């Protein structure tokens, strides 16, 4: 269906800057024409930009619901068992709609906590249905792990300090027979056969090197090389993961390179504790790094060397990881934080805001399998966001580059419309395909009703968290 939008300003790219009084036309989900100086836009002023990409997420409920606040990742992961999806479709729809409302055209769903309510294939279908109803492009990877379910090593010192009932509760929740590499590859292929298409890219999703055995990682690398399927994985998110790697897998990045795991098909989340030589190998392979600044701060994980990674040639994207600064999935604020922290020191710039914006969109689309670079140009997908320029440029004292303003004061409240593949999926701050407030209220009720099932876990939490803290500090510390 043919459509057009008249924009007061439109971001043409870091080299071409911002065009004024632009008409963008699209048909069948593809941009057919972009004409500058085509007449003055009527009504409120608008700033049209490429749609954002949430390049690392898990499509889960908000963590603060369950008291998972201010904890290090290693205890936070266990605590969020309280947030196990009570309805996979509704949980995914709420998370994806929040991303859409913030201006995202594409979202990476690294699915780390299935509901246990249905076969994994059916759960993947439910999440794909949620993405379709919301209208976003989705990359989906069923996460897999086959070792270290509680700590990075022998959990007996943790479990032995719990009561008999507490130990059984923890083991029932977290310890189960691992999926074999072959079974995981077959599951991924079945998921791809069921849901992959123009709007869904199915990927391989090993959880991380501390959670995955070498045979599992080798199977993933071989399947990716043979099929061209992308891989999405966490890497070196915490000091404890760095210490585990140094003790048990010191040649980890070299090994990943040598078995063919590192390639342009790979996206790595976090890389907070990647060292310069490891960043060089990641860059040389063509793999991408997704930085998740607010999540890293919420979980006290540390500050990633993103400027250094960019300098050595790593492709950088931005993700929310389910923990935006205000837990509102505001990807624009997240990109601003990345720019503020990693954008330079003094007169030395890592990148300009326009350059950072463009590379995050381009690399995010590659990470999620979304077509095109995101640039608003003829022949590219019609994925764009309409920003309320009157509110963004509220002072209107003198002309100011709207991209500069966007990185000075932009947030998701300025998003008027989100168009994906030529279809309006958000208008006036509300998702068109699903009723987000209704879904969130329904989920709250379901979670309240479900909380009683975790009564034993809640009673066990304090001794468990104390044992976890002692284990990690004693067993894994960085010198």
Secondary structure, 3 states (H helix, E strand, C coil): CCEEEEEEEEEEECCCEEEEEEEEEEECCEEEEEEECCCCCCCCCEEEEECEEEEEECCCCCHHHHCCCCCCHHHHHHHHHHHCCCCHHHHHHHHHHHHHHCCEEEEEEEECCCCCCCCHHHHHHHHHHHHHHHCCEEEEEEEECCCCCCCCCCCHHHHCCCCHHHHHHHHHHHCCCCCCHHHHHHHHHHHHHHHCECCEEEEEEECCCCCCCHHHHHHHHHHHHHHCCCEEEEECCCHHHHHHHHHHCCCHHHHHHHCCCCCCCEEEEECCCCCHHHHHHHHHHCCEEEECHHHHHHCCCCCCCHHHHHHCCCEEEECCCCCCCCCCCCHHHHHHHHHHHHCEECCEECCCHHHHHHHHHHHHHHHHCCCCCCCCCCCCECCEEEEEHHHHCCCCCCCCCHHHHHHHHCCHHHEEEEEECCEEEEECCEECCCCHHHHHHHHHHHHHHHHHHHHHHHHHHHHHHHHHHHHHHHHCCCC
